């Protein structure tokens, strides 16, 4: 049976899911094909599993809040001559059930069974809860 695995990553500098979406809409965040991408120094060792239906789950302001399907991994070389990995993403950002996440560096693997469920389509467009309330509810296990 084929397996898939997800990635989890801090969205450094994002104030909200909407600000992440706005950043990814800029030319600077896109590859030559116009798709959003995240450049990282390390190439995932489990690339085949990620490309088998995996997503990147974004942690915004200490809360895991959304995900994007990983379309492919491209090799890019920076102006410094160092080989890097561009994680090319589906532009569709899917909001998920929120959960608290402690800060960490880089990215981590997130098993499919541990990934939070997507929010229903109707809830994805609802006004989000205030950050403090959302965090408090997650701390007591309500979200």
C-alpha positions, 0 to 999 in steps of 0.5 A, a space after each residue: 500500500 502506498 503511503 503519504 505523509 504531510 509537512 508542518 511548517 511555521 508561517 513566519 511573519 504571517 499575522 493570519 491565514 489571510 496574510 499568508 494567502 496575500 503573501 503567496 499572491 505576490 510574485 516574490 512568493 511564486 515560481 516561474 509557473 505562477 504557483 506559490 512555493 516555499 524554499 527550504 535548505 533541506 530536501 525532504 528524505 520522504 519526498 515520495 510520500 509527500 508527493 503521494 497526496 501530502 500537504 503542508 500544514 501551516 502554523 500561524 501565530 502558534 496555531 495550526 490553521 490551514 493546509 495546502 497540497 504539495 504539488 511537487 518539489 523543484 530544485 533551485 539554486 540561489 544566488 549563493 550557488 547553494 542547492 535548495 528545495 522549492 516546495 511547490 504548492 496548490 494555490 488553494 489554501 484549506 482551513 483546518 481545525 485549529 490546534 496549538 503548536 509550540 515553536 520549532 525550526 524548519 519543518 517536520 513530518 506530520 503523519 496523515 493520522 495526526 493531521 487535523 480535519 479540514 473545516 467544512 466549506 461553510 465554516 471556512 468563510 466564517 469570521 475567525 474567532 479572536 486569537 486569544 479565545 481560539 488559543 484558550 479553547 485549543 488549550 482545553 481541547 475544545 478545538 
